[in-house]
Amino acid sequence: MMEISIVVVNWNSGAQLYRCVNSIFQYSNDLNVKIIVVDNGSSDNSLELISEFSKVKVIKVGENLGFGKACNLGAKNVKSEFLLFLNPDAEVYQDTLQNTYNFMVNENNQNIGVCGVQLINEKSEVDYSCTWLPTFNTMLARSTGADRIFNGWSYFMNNWDHKNSRKVDHVIGAFYFVRKHVFDSVDGFDERFFVYLEDLDLSLRIKEKGFDIYYLSEIRAFHAGGGVSQQVKARRLFYSWRSRLLYVFKHFGFFQACLILLMTLFIEPFSRSFFAVGRRQWSSVGQTWQACWMLVRWLPRWLLKGETRP
């Protein structure tokens, strides 16, 4: 049976969630699609909007578990051969699911563990949705702001137009089509990552198992992205920094990770503020330092847990 289980993690996504779910049912074609919406304690009307879809399984957890933990919860007890982790601000097109499924079941593609597709944004432009696996140098450039000046120093694949299909190191979690047995073989997402880099960490572990990750430019999906309040932007930056530290202490040498911690704490807030002033984005300066204060308050609790030990 051509079955796909689609996990959507929702947190106050409003009408975006409705459009996401509606697109799946509209364009499921011959596939048997099971949709699991994990709601991370939303306070808006997003769940009411999808109440007409009786076949959607909704898991209400009553609090914000973070992306990775909610994904693991949604994937629990799933029996289908494939899992698709889909953002609520994404939508599929007419042949997105069917063609991705056909690609993955092709006998020549059995070593491909994860597949991503070309993502189109609200401006009808191709989003750059693939990355390399970060190295110490690229992560150091990220934490100092040097990657803003020298694109070649970034682990984001910004120098490639994403208009051809190829093997990559990572496709972002907005559309992450993975074999269930591959996902299970690495024990799913690392739930220590609240949001950001949990998908990159998953891709690294899948590649270490010997599976390939593939980007399909011939297949498209829509991904809006963005749309957060000023307060949430500061919190998002904090979570981004926090996830970076979790990632480097997990995968890099101890002293390399310590250096990136110092650069993140003492260099990046200044470099971000400098670029924000140059663009006259005064609110971004305040958000950067709000995020920095959140990081300073979190670090002692994290260090006391001993999670920085290699």
C-alpha positions in Angstrom: 0.0 0.0 0.0 1.3 3.5 -1.0 1.1 5.0 2.5 2.8 8.1 3.9 2.4 9.4 7.4 2.7 13.2 7.6 3.6 14.9 10.9 2.8 18.6 11.3 3.9 20.4 14.4 1.6 23.3 15.2 2.1 26.3 17.4 -0.3 29.1 16.8 -0.1 28.7 13.0 -3.6 30.1 12.3 -4.9 29.8 8.8 -1.5 28.5 7.6 -2.3 25.1 9.2 -5.6 24.9 7.4 -4.0 25.6 4.0 -1.3 23.0 4.8 -3.7 20.3 5.7 -6.1 21.2 2.9 -3.3 20.9 0.3 -2.4 17.4 1.5 -5.9 16.1 1.2 -6.4 17.9 -2.1 -3.3 16.5 -3.7 -2.8 13.1 -2.1 -3.7 11.4 -5.4 -3.4 7.6 -5.1 -1.6 7.7 -1.9 -3.0 6.6 1.5 -2.0 9.7 3.5 -2.3 9.8 7.3 -1.9 13.2 8.9 -0.8 13.7 12.5 -1.0 17.2 13.9 0.9 17.7 17.1 -0.3 20.8 18.8 2.3 22.5 21.1 -0.2 24.3 23.3 -1.6 26.7 20.8 -3.7 29.5 22.0 -5.2 30.6 18.7 -8.0 29.0 16.5 -5.7 26.9 14.3 -7.1 23.6 15.6 -10.7 24.8 15.1 -9.9 25.7 11.5 -9.0 22.1 10.7 -11.9 20.5 12.6 -13.6 19.8 9.3 -10.9 17.3 8.5 -12.1 14.3 10.5 -9.3 12.0 9.3 -6.6 14.2 10.9 -5.2 12.8 14.1 -4.6 15.7 16.5 -2.4 15.2 19.5 -2.8 18.0 22.1 0.1 18.2 24.4 -0.9 21.3 26.3 2.5 22.9 26.2 5.3 23.8 23.8 7.5 20.7 23.7 9.7 22.1 20.9 10.0 20.9 17.4 12.0 17.7 17.7 10.2 16.3 20.7 6.8 17.0 19.1 8.0 15.3 15.9 9.0 12.2 17.8 5.7 12.1 19.5 3.9 12.3 16.2 6.0 9.6 14.6 5.5 7.2 17.5 3.7 4.1 16.6 3.6 5.0 12.9 3.6 1.9 10.7 4.0 3.4 7.2 7.1 3.0 5.2 7.7 6.8 4.9 7.4 9.8 7.2 7.1 13.4 6.0 7.8 16.1 8.5 6.0 19.2 7.1 5.9 22.7 8.5 2.5 24.2 9.0 3.5 27.2 6.8 4.2 24.8 3.9 1.8 23.5 1.3 2.1 20.7 -1.3 1.3 21.0 -5.0 -0.6 18.6 -7.2 2.2 16.0 -7.7 4.5 16.8 -4.8 3.7 13.8 -2.6 3.1 11.3 -5.4 6.3 12.1 -7.3 8.4 12.2 -4.1 7.0 8.8 -3.2 7.7 7.4 -6.7 11.3 8.6 -6.4 11.9 7.0 -3.1 10.4 3.6 -4.0 12.5 3.4 -7.2 14.9 0.4 -6.9 17.8 2.7 -7.8 17.2 5.0 -4.9 17.1 2.6 -1.9 20.2 4.0 -0.3 18.6 7.5 -0.1 17.3 7.9 3.4 16.0 11.4 3.2 14.6 13.4 0.3 13.8 17.1 0.1 12.2 19.1 -2.7 12.5 22.6 -4.2 10.8 25.0 -1.9 9.0 28.1 -3.3 8.5 31.2 -1.1 5.8 33.8 -1.1 7.7 35.8 -3.8 7.6 32.7 -6.1 11.3 32.4 -5.7 13.4 29.3 -5.0 14.4 29.2 -1.3 17.9 28.0 -0.5 16.9 25.0 1.6 20.1 22.8 1.7 23.3 23.1 3.7 26.6 21.4 4.2 27.3 19.8 7.5 29.0 22.5 9.6 32.7 22.3 10.2 34.6 24.0 12.9 35.6 26.7 10.5 32.1 27.4 9.1 30.5 27.3 12.6 33.2 29.7 13.8 32.5 32.0 10.9 28.8 31.9 11.8 29.5 32.7 15.4 31.6 35.8 14.6 29.5 37.1 11.7 32.3 36.5 9.1 29.9 34.4 7.0 27.9 37.6 6.4 30.8 39.0 4.5 32.3 35.9 2.9 29.6 33.5 1.5 32.1 30.8 1.0 32.6 30.6 4.7 29.0 29.6 5.4 27.7 26.1 5.8 24.5 27.3 4.0 24.7 26.5 0.3 24.1 30.1 -0.8 26.4 29.9 -3.8 24.3 27.3 -5.5 21.0 28.2 -7.1 19.1 25.0 -6.1 17.9 24.5 -9.6 19.3 21.1 -10.2 18.9 17.8 -8.3 21.9 16.4 -6.4 23.0 14.7 -3.2 23.4 17.1 -0.3 24.4 17.0 3.3 21.1 18.3 4.6 17.6 19.4 3.5 15.7 21.6 6.0 12.9 20.2 8.1 10.2 22.2 6.4 9.8 19.3 4.0 11.7 16.3 5.3 10.7 13.0 3.6 12.4 10.1 5.4 12.2 6.4 5.5 10.6 5.3 8.7 13.2 2.5 9.4 16.0 5.0 8.8 14.4 7.5 11.2 14.0 4.7 13.8 17.6 3.5 13.3 18.9 6.8 14.7 16.3 7.1 17.4 14.6 10.1 15.8 15.3 13.7 16.7 17.5 14.6 19.7 15.0 16.2 22.0 17.5 18.4 23.7 17.2 20.7 20.7 14.1 22.8 21.4 14.1 24.3 17.9 16.8 24.9 15.2 19.6 22.4 14.2 17.6 19.4 15.4 17.0 18.5 11.7 20.7 19.1 10.9 21.7 16.9 13.8 19.3 14.2 12.5 20.8 14.5 8.9 24.3 14.1 10.3 23.4 10.9 12.2 21.6 9.5 9.2 24.6 10.1 7.0 26.8 8.4 9.6 24.6 5.3 9.2 25.6 5.3 5.5 22.4 6.7 3.9 22.3 9.5 1.3 20.3 12.7 1.5 18.9 13.9 -1.9 17.5 17.2 -3.1 14.9 17.0 -5.9 14.6 20.2 -7.9 12.0 18.7 -10.3 9.5 18.5 -7.4 8.2 21.6 -5.7 6.4 22.6 -2.5 5.5 26.0 -1.0 7.1 27.3 2.1 6.2 30.7 3.6 8.6 31.0 6.6 8.9 34.1 8.8 6.0 35.9 10.3 6.9 36.2 14.0 6.4 39.0 16.5 9.2 41.2 17.7 9.3 39.4 21.1 9.4 36.0 19.5 12.3 37.1 17.2 14.5 37.7 20.2 13.5 34.3 21.6 14.1 32.6 18.3 17.7 34.0 18.2 18.2 32.7 21.7 17.0 29.2 20.7 19.3 29.4 17.6 22.3 30.2 19.8 21.4 27.6 22.3 21.0 24.9 19.6 24.4 25.9 18.2 26.1 25.3 21.5 24.3 21.9 21.9 25.4 21.0 18.4 29.0 21.9 18.7 29.5 20.3 22.1 27.8 17.1 20.8 29.8 16.9 17.5 33.0 18.9 17.8 36.0 18.6 20.1 35.7 20.1 23.5 38.1 23.0 23.0 36.7 23.8 19.6 33.2 23.9 21.1 34.4 26.2 23.9 35.9 28.6 21.4 32.6 28.8 19.5 30.8 29.4 22.9 33.1 32.3 23.6 32.6 33.8 20.1 28.9 33.4 20.3 28.7 35.1 23.7 31.3 37.9 23.2 31.6 38.6 19.5 28.4 37.8 17.7 26.1 40.1 19.6 28.4 43.0 18.6 28.7 41.9 15.0 24.9 41.5 14.7 24.4 44.9 16.2 26.9 46.4 13.8 25.1 45.0 10.7 21.7 46.0 12.1 22.8 49.6 12.6 24.2 49.6 9.1 20.7 48.6 7.8 19.0 51.0 10.2 17.2 48.1 11.8 17.1 49.5 15.2 14.7 47.0 16.6 17.1 44.2 15.7 19.7 45.7 17.9 17.4 45.4 20.9 16.3 41.9 19.9 20.0 40.8 19.7 20.7 41.9 23.2 17.5 40.5 24.6 18.6 37.1 23.1 22.1 37.5 24.6 20.6 38.1 28.1 18.5 35.0 27.7 21.6 33.0 26.7 23.6 34.4 29.7 20.8 33.3 32.1 20.6 29.8 30.5 24.3 29.0 30.4 24.9 28.4 34.1 22.0 26.0 34.3 23.3 24.1 31.3 26.9 24.0 32.5 25.8 22.7 35.8 24.1 19.8 34.1 27.5 18.8 32.6 26.1 18.6 29.1 29.3 20.3 27.7 31.5 17.3 28.5 32.6 15.4 25.3 
